[in-house]
Structures are given as structure tokens and as C-alpha cells.
Amino acid sequence: MRSLFIMILIFAGVLYTNYEVIQNPVHTEKKDNNSTVQVVKKEKSVQVKKRYISKKKQKFFALVVPAIQKVHQEQEEQFQKITKELEAGIQSAQIAHLKKLYRVKTDTQLLLALKPHPQSIVIAQAAIESAWGTSRFFKEANNIFGMWSKDPNEPRIAAGVKREGKRTIWLKKFATLDESIRQYYQTIGRVKDYQAFRELRFKTDNVNLLVKKLDKYSELGEKYTQILSSVIRHNDLTKYDK
């Protein structure tokens, strides 16, 4: 599973536009009327952009965050239940099913796969991958996390741009947001690229450390983890971890 490069660029543009508003305030003290008019126009443009970004984020938080919180709670309850059963020496049919689903053989590997990570990371990835809920894949396929599809028999949707101008990129299509979020957790829990992430999240909930292990999620690599950290920090997403 990889992030779509164009989607990241769109999001990054919005993000850094927001930074510019904060870090480079517009000054109105100019020597001539023409300059003053230009500054006023720029101020109005900045305000319009800020209102657009704010409205977009409000819609995203209202729609996506409750769904993430719901599924995260499901994952946490399942993790706690399976942990207790394994500690008691129980090998239930559910445990056997989960080992098959997550492609693991040992109890330890299963617990690594099942433990949910901080919601701030999930929300930030959802924001990046869906361009704050504005991407076509989000709107038409409930695909929040940019998850690709390799199975022609499953519901999916084609990207508008072909990879390297030749190969069609397909993304999974989900019936609900909940379904998309559950698939995301399964992917993080069983794909080899996230083994280091799983091992670290079992030891700590330190968001700053964990995001560094998600460089394989996107073709942007380390740059993706930097964007992820910025989104978490500038939107105070760790408040959802408390």
C-alpha cells in the first residue's frame, strides 16, 4: 500500500499555505496607495484561504474522527480480550481465525498485530491520504487511507492518472468508513513493511517515535513521516490519545 504522490502534494500545499499565514504576517504600512491596495487584496485572499481550510477541516473532524474512535475502541477491546485468553492458555476458534487473518503463527506475533496505535496517528494519516476528506477516492469509495487494490474481483475504483503513464492504479472501494478503517488496521497489523512499527508500538505510545516507523507507507519515505508529524503537531491531534 502506498500513498498517491499527487494527493500528498495537494495536502502539503494546503498545509504550508496555512503555515505561511502564521509565520509571514502581512504588513499594511506601505509608502504608496498602490502598494496598500495590493496588501489589502493579499490580506483578503489569505482570509478566504483560511476560511476554506477551516471549513474543510471541520467537516473532516465531524465525519471521520467519530468513525476512527469507534473502530479504535473495537480494536482495543479485541486486543484486551485476546490478551487475557492467551494469558489463561486459551486457544479459541477466534484466535485461530485471527492468526490466519494476520498471517502469524505465534501468540506474540498475534498480539503485536492486534495492538492498536495512538489515534492521533490514524487521524493524521486519514487527513493526508484523503486530503482532509476532499479526495475522489474518499468521496466515491470511502477509501480514507489510499489503500490500493490488486484483486480485480473486489470493489475498487481506478485512479485518474496512470502510474508512469502506463499502468492503471486501482484503489479499494468500501461500503462504509468503518470498513475502510478496519482494513487499515489489518494492513498495518500484517504487512511486512510495518513489522518495525508493530514491534515499537507494543513497547510505547510515543507518537514522535512511532511515526518514524511509517516511512514505508508512502513513496515519499522519510518526507512522509515529517509531514505526518507536522499534521499531528499543528492540529493538536494528540488530544485524541488522552
C-alpha positions as CSV (number, residue, x, y, z in Angstrom):
1,M,0.0,0.0,0.0
2,R,1.4,3.4,-1.0
3,S,0.2,6.9,-0.8
4,L,-0.7,8.7,-4.0
5,F,2.0,11.3,-4.7
6,I,-0.3,13.8,-6.1
7,M,-2.6,13.5,-3.1
8,I,0.3,14.3,-0.8
9,L,1.3,17.3,-2.9
10,I,-2.3,18.7,-2.7
11,F,-2.3,18.3,1.1
12,A,1.2,19.6,1.5
13,G,0.2,22.7,-0.4
14,V,-2.8,23.3,1.8
15,L,-0.7,22.7,4.9
16,Y,2.1,25.0,4.1
17,T,-0.3,27.7,3.0
18,N,-1.6,27.6,6.5
19,Y,1.9,27.9,7.9
20,E,2.5,30.9,5.7
21,V,-0.4,32.7,7.2
22,I,1.1,32.2,10.7
23,Q,4.8,32.7,10.0
24,N,4.6,35.5,7.5
25,P,2.1,38.1,8.6
26,V,1.1,40.8,6.1
27,H,2.2,44.3,6.9
28,T,0.0,47.2,5.8
29,E,2.4,50.1,6.3
30,K,3.3,51.0,2.7
31,K,4.5,54.2,1.2
32,D,2.1,54.5,-1.7
33,N,-1.6,53.8,-2.4
34,N,-0.9,51.1,-5.0
35,S,1.1,49.1,-2.5
36,T,-1.6,49.5,0.1
37,V,-4.2,48.2,-2.3
38,Q,-2.1,45.2,-3.1
39,V,-1.6,44.4,0.5
40,V,-5.3,44.7,1.2
41,K,-6.1,42.2,-1.7
42,K,-3.5,39.8,-0.3
43,E,-5.0,40.0,3.2
44,K,-8.4,39.2,1.8
45,S,-7.0,36.3,-0.2
46,V,-5.3,34.9,2.9
47,Q,-8.6,35.2,4.9
48,V,-10.5,33.4,2.2
49,K,-7.9,30.6,2.2
50,K,-8.0,30.4,6.0
51,R,-11.8,30.1,6.0
52,Y,-11.7,27.4,3.3
53,I,-9.1,25.4,5.2
54,S,-11.0,25.8,8.4
55,K,-14.3,24.7,6.9
56,K,-12.7,21.7,5.2
57,K,-11.1,20.5,8.5
58,Q,-14.3,21.0,10.5
59,K,-16.2,18.7,8.1
60,F,-13.4,16.2,8.2
61,F,-13.3,16.1,12.0
62,A,-17.1,15.8,12.2
63,L,-17.3,12.9,9.8
64,V,-14.1,10.9,10.1
65,V,-12.9,11.2,13.7
66,P,-16.0,9.6,15.3
67,A,-15.6,6.6,12.9
68,I,-11.9,6.3,13.8
69,Q,-12.7,6.5,17.5
70,K,-15.4,3.8,17.1
71,V,-13.1,1.3,15.3
72,H,-10.2,2.1,17.6
73,Q,-12.3,1.2,20.6
74,E,-13.2,-2.1,18.8
75,Q,-9.6,-2.8,18.2
76,E,-8.6,-2.0,21.8
77,E,-11.4,-4.3,23.2
78,Q,-10.4,-7.1,20.9
79,F,-6.7,-6.8,21.9
80,Q,-7.5,-6.8,25.6
81,K,-9.8,-9.9,25.2
82,I,-7.3,-11.9,23.2
83,T,-4.5,-10.9,25.7
84,K,-6.5,-12.3,28.6
85,E,-7.4,-15.5,26.8
86,L,-3.7,-16.1,25.8
87,E,-2.5,-15.4,29.3
88,A,-5.1,-18.0,30.5
89,G,-3.8,-20.6,28.0
90,I,-7.0,-20.5,25.9
91,Q,-6.7,-21.2,22.2
92,S,-10.1,-20.3,20.9
93,A,-11.5,-20.5,17.3
94,Q,-11.4,-16.7,17.2
95,I,-7.7,-16.8,18.0
96,A,-7.1,-19.3,15.2
97,H,-9.1,-17.1,12.8
98,L,-7.1,-14.0,13.8
99,K,-3.8,-15.8,13.3
100,K,-4.9,-16.7,9.8
101,L,-6.2,-13.2,9.1
102,Y,-3.0,-11.5,10.2
103,R,-0.8,-14.2,8.8
104,V,1.0,-15.0,12.0
105,K,1.9,-18.3,13.8
106,T,2.8,-17.4,17.4
107,D,0.8,-15.8,20.2
108,T,3.3,-13.0,20.5
109,Q,3.1,-12.2,16.8
110,L,-0.7,-12.0,17.1
111,L,-0.6,-9.5,20.0
112,L,1.9,-7.4,18.0
113,A,-0.6,-7.4,15.1
114,L,-3.7,-6.6,17.2
115,K,-2.4,-3.8,19.5
116,P,-3.9,-0.5,18.2
117,H,-1.7,2.6,18.0
118,P,-2.5,6.1,19.1
119,Q,-5.5,7.7,17.4
120,S,-3.5,10.8,16.5
121,I,-1.5,8.9,14.0
122,V,-4.6,7.3,12.5
123,I,-6.3,10.7,12.2
124,A,-3.3,12.3,10.7
125,Q,-2.9,9.6,8.1
126,A,-6.5,9.8,7.2
127,A,-6.2,13.6,6.7
128,I,-3.1,13.2,4.5
129,E,-4.4,10.3,2.4
130,S,-7.9,11.8,1.9
131,A,-6.7,15.4,1.5
132,W,-8.8,16.3,4.5
133,G,-11.8,14.4,3.2
134,T,-11.8,16.0,-0.3
135,S,-10.2,13.3,-2.5
136,R,-12.3,11.5,-5.1
137,F,-11.3,8.2,-3.5
138,F,-12.7,9.3,-0.2
139,K,-15.9,10.7,-1.7
140,E,-16.7,7.9,-4.2
141,A,-15.1,4.9,-2.5
142,N,-14.9,5.6,1.3
143,N,-11.2,5.0,0.9
144,I,-9.7,7.1,3.6
145,F,-6.1,5.8,3.6
146,G,-5.3,5.5,-0.1
147,M,-5.3,1.7,0.0
148,W,-4.5,0.0,-3.3
149,S,-6.3,-2.9,-4.8
150,K,-4.7,-5.9,-6.6
151,D,-7.8,-8.0,-6.8
152,P,-10.0,-7.4,-9.9
153,N,-12.9,-9.2,-8.2
154,E,-13.2,-6.8,-5.3
155,P,-15.0,-3.5,-5.4
156,R,-12.5,-0.8,-6.5
157,I,-12.0,2.4,-8.3
158,A,-9.4,3.5,-10.9
159,A,-7.1,6.5,-10.3
160,G,-7.3,9.2,-12.8
161,V,-3.6,9.2,-13.5
162,K,-1.7,6.0,-14.7
163,R,1.5,5.0,-13.0
164,E,4.5,6.0,-15.1
165,G,1.9,6.9,-17.8
166,K,1.2,3.2,-18.4
167,R,-0.2,1.2,-15.6
168,T,-3.6,1.8,-14.1
169,I,-3.7,2.3,-10.3
170,W,-6.7,0.8,-8.6
171,L,-7.9,1.7,-5.1
172,K,-10.2,-0.3,-2.9
173,K,-13.8,0.7,-2.6
174,F,-15.5,0.3,0.7
175,A,-19.2,0.3,1.7
176,T,-18.6,2.4,4.8
177,L,-15.9,4.5,6.5
178,D,-15.8,1.9,9.3
179,E,-14.9,-0.8,6.8
180,S,-12.1,1.3,5.4
181,I,-10.7,1.9,8.9
182,R,-10.8,-1.7,9.9
183,Q,-9.0,-2.6,6.7
184,Y,-6.3,0.0,7.5
185,Y,-5.7,-1.6,10.9
186,Q,-5.5,-5.1,9.3
187,T,-3.0,-3.8,6.8
188,I,-0.8,-2.2,9.5
189,G,-1.1,-5.4,11.5
190,R,0.0,-7.9,8.9
191,V,2.1,-6.3,6.1
192,K,5.8,-7.0,6.4
193,D,6.8,-3.3,5.8
194,Y,5.2,-2.4,9.2
195,Q,6.9,-5.0,11.3
196,A,9.2,-2.5,13.0
197,F,6.3,-0.2,13.6
198,R,4.3,-3.1,15.3
199,E,7.2,-4.0,17.5
200,L,7.7,-0.4,18.6
201,R,4.0,0.3,19.3
202,F,3.9,-2.7,21.6
203,K,6.6,-1.0,23.7
204,T,5.5,2.6,23.6
205,D,2.7,5.0,22.7
206,N,5.2,7.8,22.0
207,V,3.8,9.3,18.8
208,N,7.0,11.1,17.8
209,L,8.9,7.8,17.8
210,L,6.2,5.7,16.2
211,V,5.6,8.0,13.1
212,K,9.2,7.5,12.1
213,K,8.5,3.8,11.5
214,L,5.8,4.6,8.9
215,D,8.2,5.7,6.2
216,K,7.2,2.6,4.1
217,Y,3.6,3.7,4.0
218,S,4.4,6.2,1.2
219,E,6.8,6.5,-1.7
220,L,7.8,9.8,0.0
221,G,9.6,7.8,2.7
222,E,11.1,10.0,5.4
223,K,9.4,13.1,4.0
224,Y,6.0,11.4,4.6
225,T,6.8,10.9,8.3
226,Q,7.8,14.6,8.6
227,I,4.5,15.6,7.1
228,L,2.7,13.2,9.4
229,S,4.4,14.7,12.4
230,S,3.6,18.2,11.3
231,V,-0.1,17.4,10.8
232,I,-0.2,15.9,14.3
233,R,1.6,18.8,15.9
234,H,-0.2,21.7,14.1
235,N,-3.6,20.2,14.6
236,D,-3.1,19.2,18.2
237,L,-4.2,15.6,17.4
238,T,-2.6,14.1,20.5
239,K,-5.6,15.3,22.4
240,Y,-7.4,12.3,20.9
241,D,-4.9,10.0,22.7
242,K,-5.8,11.1,26.2
